[in-house]
Amino acid sequence: NLDFADVRTIMAGMGKAMMGTGESSGDRRAIEAAEAAISNPLIDD
């Protein structure tokens, strides 16, 4: 298990990072879940 302190320690000083979640089902579930995790209109490039 990871908690926020673990994530913060790992990412400290690493520059920009993004975390997201995605959910899907069916034959393309991995691709659709990954796309859902990174397609957030509030995130800029």
The first five atom37 places (N, CA, C, CB, O) and aatype in JSON, in Angstrom:
{
  "aatype": [2, 10, 3, 13, 0, 3, 19, 1, 16, 9, 12, 0, 7, 12, 7, 11, 0, 12, 12, 7, 16, 7, 6, 15, 15, 7, 3, 1, 1, 0, 9, 6, 0, 0, 6, 0, 0, 9, 15, 2, 14, 10, 9, 3, 3],
  "atom_mask": [
    [1, 1, 1, 1, 1],
    [1, 1, 1, 1, 1],
    [1, 1, 1, 1, 1],
    [1, 1, 1, 1, 1],
    [1, 1, 1, 1, 1],
    [1, 1, 1, 1, 1],
    [1, 1, 1, 1, 1],
    [1, 1, 1, 1, 1],
    [1, 1, 1, 1, 1],
    [1, 1, 1, 1, 1],
    [1, 1, 1, 1, 1],
    [1, 1, 1, 1, 1],
    [1, 1, 1, 0, 1],
    [1, 1, 1, 1, 1],
    [1, 1, 1, 0, 1],
    [1, 1, 1, 1, 1],
    [1, 1, 1, 1, 1],
    [1, 1, 1, 1, 1],
    [1, 1, 1, 1, 1],
    [1, 1, 1, 0, 1],
    [1, 1, 1, 1, 1],
    [1, 1, 1, 0, 1],
    [1, 1, 1, 1, 1],
    [1, 1, 1, 1, 1],
    [1, 1, 1, 1, 1],
    [1, 1, 1, 0, 1],
    [1, 1, 1, 1, 1],
    [1, 1, 1, 1, 1],
    [1, 1, 1, 1, 1],
    [1, 1, 1, 1, 1],
    [1, 1, 1, 1, 1],
    [1, 1, 1, 1, 1],
    [1, 1, 1, 1, 1],
    [1, 1, 1, 1, 1],
    [1, 1, 1, 1, 1],
    [1, 1, 1, 1, 1],
    [1, 1, 1, 1, 1],
    [1, 1, 1, 1, 1],
    [1, 1, 1, 1, 1],
    [1, 1, 1, 1, 1],
    [1, 1, 1, 1, 1],
    [1, 1, 1, 1, 1],
    [1, 1, 1, 1, 1],
    [1, 1, 1, 1, 1],
    [1, 1, 1, 1, 1]
  ],
  "atom_positions": [
    [[0.82, -1.2, 0.0], [0.0, 0.0, 0.0], [0.86, 1.25, 0.0], [-0.93, 0.0, 1.2], [1.91, 1.31, 0.63]],
    [[0.39, 2.24, -0.71], [1.04, 3.55, -0.72], [0.13, 4.56, -0.06], [1.39, 4.0, -2.16], [-1.09, 4.49, -0.2]],
    [[0.71, 5.48, 0.65], [-0.07, 6.61, 1.15], [0.53, 7.89, 0.58], [-0.09, 6.64, 2.71], [1.52, 7.85, -0.14]],
    [[-0.08, 9.02, 0.9], [0.36, 10.28, 0.31], [1.8, 10.6, 0.67], [-0.54, 11.4, 0.76], [2.52, 11.17, -0.15]],
    [[2.23, 10.26, 1.87], [3.62, 10.53, 2.27], [4.6, 9.78, 1.38], [3.84, 10.15, 3.75], [5.65, 10.32, 1.02]],
    [[4.28, 8.54, 1.01], [5.14, 7.77, 0.11], [5.21, 8.43, -1.26], [4.62, 6.33, -0.02], [6.29, 8.57, -1.83]],
    [[4.07, 8.82, -1.79], [4.03, 9.46, -3.1], [4.81, 10.77, -3.07], [2.57, 9.73, -3.54], [5.58, 11.05, -3.99]],
    [[4.63, 11.56, -2.04], [5.34, 12.84, -1.92], [6.85, 12.61, -1.84], [4.85, 13.62, -0.68], [7.61, 13.36, -2.46]],
    [[7.29, 11.61, -1.11], [8.72, 11.32, -1.0], [9.3, 10.92, -2.35], [8.96, 10.21, 0.02], [10.37, 11.39, -2.73]],
    [[8.61, 10.06, -3.06], [9.09, 9.58, -4.36], [9.17, 10.72, -5.37], [8.18, 8.47, -4.9], [10.11, 10.78, -6.16]],
    [[8.2, 11.62, -5.34], [8.11, 12.66, -6.36], [8.79, 13.96, -5.97], [6.68, 12.93, -6.66], [8.81, 14.9, -6.78]],
    [[9.34, 14.05, -4.8], [9.98, 15.29, -4.35], [11.14, 15.66, -5.27], [10.48, 15.14, -2.89], [12.04, 14.84, -5.5]],
    [[11.12, 16.87, -5.79], [12.21, 17.34, -6.64], [12.23, 16.74, -8.03], [0.0, 0.0, 0.0], [13.24, 16.86, -8.73]],
    [[11.17, 16.11, -8.45], [11.15, 15.45, -9.76], [10.52, 16.3, -10.86], [10.42, 14.15, -9.66], [10.42, 15.84, -12.0]],
    [[10.1, 17.5, -10.56], [9.47, 18.33, -11.58], [7.99, 18.09, -11.64], [0.0, 0.0, 0.0], [7.36, 17.74, -10.64]],
    [[7.41, 18.29, -12.82], [5.97, 18.14, -12.98], [5.56, 16.68, -12.98], [5.5, 18.81, -14.27], [6.3, 15.81, -13.42]],
    [[4.38, 16.44, -12.47], [3.83, 15.09, -12.45], [2.31, 15.18, -12.56], [4.25, 14.32, -11.16], [1.72, 16.21, -12.26]],
    [[1.71, 14.1, -13.0], [0.27, 14.06, -13.11], [-0.21, 12.71, -12.62], [-0.19, 14.32, -14.56], [0.39, 11.68, -12.93]],
    [[-1.28, 12.72, -11.88], [-1.9, 11.48, -11.44], [-3.37, 11.55, -11.83], [-1.73, 11.26, -9.89], [-4.0, 12.6, -11.7]],
    [[-3.9, 10.45, -12.32], [-5.3, 10.43, -12.7], [-5.85, 9.03, -12.55], [0.0, 0.0, 0.0], [-5.11, 8.07, -12.34]],
    [[-7.15, 8.92, -12.66], [-7.8, 7.61, -12.62], [-8.7, 7.47, -13.83], [-8.6, 7.44, -11.3], [-9.24, 8.45, -14.34]],
    [[-8.85, 6.26, -14.27], [-9.73, 5.96, -15.39], [-10.35, 4.6, -15.2], [0.0, 0.0, 0.0], [-9.78, 3.73, -14.55]],
    [[-11.52, 4.42, -15.77], [-12.24, 3.17, -15.6], [-12.93, 2.82, -16.91], [-13.26, 3.27, -14.44], [-13.46, 3.7, -17.59]],
    [[-12.92, 1.54, -17.27], [-13.57, 1.12, -18.5], [-13.8, -0.38, -18.46], [-12.72, 1.5, -19.73], [-13.36, -1.07, -17.54]],
    [[-14.49, -0.88, -19.46], [-14.69, -2.32, -19.61], [-14.71, -2.65, -21.09], [-16.01, -2.79, -18.91], [-14.82, -1.75, -21.92]],
    [[-14.62, -3.91, -21.41], [-14.64, -4.33, -22.8], [-13.25, -4.61, -23.34], [0.0, 0.0, 0.0], [-12.27, -4.63, -22.6]],
    [[-13.19, -4.84, -24.64], [-11.93, -5.24, -25.27], [-10.86, -4.16, -25.21], [-12.18, -5.6, -26.7], [-9.67, -4.48, -25.12]],
    [[-11.24, -2.91, -25.26], [-10.27, -1.81, -25.25], [-10.18, -1.13, -23.89], [-10.64, -0.78, -26.32], [-9.85, 0.05, -23.8]],
    [[-10.49, -1.87, -22.83], [-10.59, -1.26, -21.5], [-9.3, -0.62, -21.02], [-11.02, -2.28, -20.52], [-9.35, 0.42, -20.36]],
    [[-8.15, -1.21, -21.32], [-6.88, -0.62, -20.86], [-6.63, 0.72, -21.55], [-5.71, -1.58, -21.13], [-6.24, 1.69, -20.91]],
    [[-6.84, 0.76, -22.86], [-6.61, 2.0, -23.61], [-7.62, 3.06, -23.19], [-6.73, 1.73, -25.13], [-7.24, 4.21, -22.96]],
    [[-8.89, 2.69, -23.08], [-9.91, 3.66, -22.7], [-9.69, 4.18, -21.28], [-11.29, 3.03, -22.81], [-9.89, 5.37, -21.02]],
    [[-9.29, 3.32, -20.36], [-9.04, 3.76, -18.98], [-7.85, 4.7, -18.93], [-8.8, 2.55, -18.07], [-7.88, 5.7, -18.2]],
    [[-6.8, 4.39, -19.69], [-5.62, 5.27, -19.72], [-5.98, 6.63, -20.32], [-4.47, 4.62, -20.52], [-5.56, 7.67, -19.8]],
    [[-6.74, 6.63, -21.4], [-7.16, 7.89, -22.01], [-8.04, 8.71, -21.07], [-7.9, 7.63, -23.33], [-7.91, 9.93, -21.0]],
    [[-8.93, 8.04, -20.35], [-9.78, 8.75, -19.39], [-8.95, 9.34, -18.26], [-10.85, 7.8, -18.82], [-9.28, 10.41, -17.75]],
    [[-7.9, 8.65, -17.88], [-7.05, 9.13, -16.78], [-6.28, 10.39, -17.15], [-6.09, 8.04, -16.36], [-6.01, 11.22, -16.28]],
    [[-5.94, 10.54, -18.42], [-5.12, 11.69, -18.81], [-5.91, 12.78, -19.54], [-4.0, 11.24, -19.69], [-5.35, 13.83, -19.85]],
    [[-7.18, 12.56, -19.81], [-7.96, 13.58, -20.52], [-8.79, 14.39, -19.53], [-8.87, 12.94, -21.59], [-9.95, 14.08, -19.27]],
    [[-8.18, 15.4, -18.99], [-8.83, 16.29, -18.04], [-8.73, 17.7, -18.59], [-8.19, 16.17, -16.61], [-7.62, 18.19, -18.8]],
    [[-9.84, 18.37, -18.82], [-9.79, 19.71, -19.4], [-9.12, 20.74, -18.49], [-11.18, 20.17, -19.74], [-8.78, 21.83, -18.95]],
    [[-8.94, 20.43, -17.23], [-8.3, 21.36, -16.3], [-6.78, 21.28, -16.35], [-8.77, 21.1, -14.89], [-6.09, 22.11, -15.76]],
    [[-6.25, 20.28, -17.05], [-4.81, 20.1, -17.15], [-4.31, 20.77, -18.42], [-4.43, 18.59, -17.14], [-4.84, 20.52, -19.5]],
    [[-3.31, 21.61, -18.3], [-2.71, 22.22, -19.49], [-1.39, 21.52, -19.79], [-2.49, 23.75, -19.29], [-0.81, 20.87, -18.92]],
    [[-0.93, 21.65, -21.02], [0.31, 20.98, -21.41], [1.44, 21.68, -20.77], [0.49, 20.95, -22.93], [2.59, 21.29, -20.96]]
  ]
}
